Amino acid sequence: MSQPGSRAEPGPWREVAGGVYVCVVQPASVNVGLIVGSDFAMVVDTGSSPWQGRLLRHAAREVTNAAIQAAVATHWHYDHCFGLAGFTDVSTFAHESVAARLRSQEAAAVAADLGVEVSELAVASREVAVASAVDLGGRRVEIAHLGRGHTDGDLVVVVPDANVLFAGDLIESDSAPWYGDDSFPHEWASTLDSVIGLMTVDTVAIPGHGGPVNREFVFGQRGRVAAVSGEIRRLSEAGIRAPEALQAGSWPFPAPHITDGIDAGYRQLEGGRKTLPLI
Ligand SMILES: [Zn+2]
C-alpha cells in the first residue's frame, strides 16, 4: 500500500531563533530543523522517505545558500529517519542503536506501509554513543544521547549560541508523548531531567511534533512521564497483570499513547529485578 503522505512536500520554514528554522513535514507532522552557520548548514530529522530527505535539501535553499554539511536523525522512527538516504554525501548522525533498528522486520513493515523501498533506506555515517559536535562556521552544534526514553536511541541537538534545543520525540507538544513497544518508561523522566539541565528559562525547545516549548513545559511533561512509570510500578506491586493495567490504572495520557508503553514498562520491571548476590 502506498501512502502519498510519504511524498508530501515540507511546509514553510519558520525562524525560531537567528539562523535556526523549523518546518513541518507530513504524513506525521514531524518538525524538521535547519541550523545555519556562516559556512555550512545542517538538518535535524530527515522526513519519512529518501525522496522527502532530498526534497528537504532542496527546500533549505529557500532560506540559505549555505551547503548542507550534516543531518541528524533524533531516533529510528520512520518520520525522523527514513529520509537519511537523501543525505548520503554528507555526514549523517544517529545513535549507535539505530542501524540495527533500520534493518529490522519492524522497519521493513513500516516502509512497506509507506510505499518506501526498504533497500533504499540509508543508515547514518556517524554513530553517536554519547555525544558529538559539528562546526558550521561561527556556530557549534552539539548532538547528545542523554539516556533512553521514547526509544533506546534518542538524541538531542543543541545550538548553544541560539539557546535552541531539538528534543526529538522525548517531548511532544501537539499531543501527549508517544509510548511504543520500544520505549523505556522508567528511564524517560531521568532523561528529561538531563534535557532540563541543558535548558535555561529562555531556551526554546523544539519537540518532535508540535510548536516550540519552554523549560516550564518540559518540567510539566517530565512530571507526567514520571507518573506513568510510578503507576506501572504501583500496579505491578499490587499484583495487577499487564493486560489489566490500562483499565486498572490512572494515567496522565490518553490510552492509545501509552498502551504499548505499559507492556514495555512491565517487561522492563521484570528484566530489571536484581537479586543478591550482585557479583
Ligand atoms: Zn518517535
Boltz pocket constraint, residues with backbone or C-beta under 6 A from the ligand:
constraints:
  - pocket:
      binder: B
      contacts: [[A, 75], [A, 77], [A, 150], [A, 169], [A, 208]]
      max_distance: 6.0
